[in-house]
């Protein structure tokens, strides 16, 4: 199965890497039991492969306004930045570094596809890491920002707010379950500035 066929069948946007790997392996006739037994090995091999395949420069993929927004948020004492993504952590960190924005997302923070195959579990993991020992970062002070219906679903599964950006493969209609839907990162900056000033 080639990459285009996988993409067309899976619609991988917003899925975890583990879920994508499981779906491909099941379609290839590998049993669920075997997948479970070898999940760690699959993750390690996927990460090794991505280390070889990751483009040296992904800076062109960073949306207009994102660099400035991240710099502004990182400079605020009342904001914690963390990545919540379906990618395995090593893959996510390689992508961010290649895009030139990896330094904005501290290690030891976030929730990744290597933490759980179920995307819905990731915001709670990220909140736990962002909190203090035994006390996760509060839901009321957490906002997931994403561009897929799965981002919205995982935020709502943890009872946290979600702002969706219609900048990816999904339009406003498909993102309508979010608490707010914005056309770009520029509007996101304006919204967050107004909210943080309130």
Helices and strands as residue ranges (DSSP letters): H 3-10, H 17-27, H 32-37, H 39-53, G 59-61, H 66-74, H 89-99, G 102-104, G 119-121, H 122-130, G 139-141, E 143-146, H 149-157, E 161-165, G 173-175, E 180-182, H 185-197
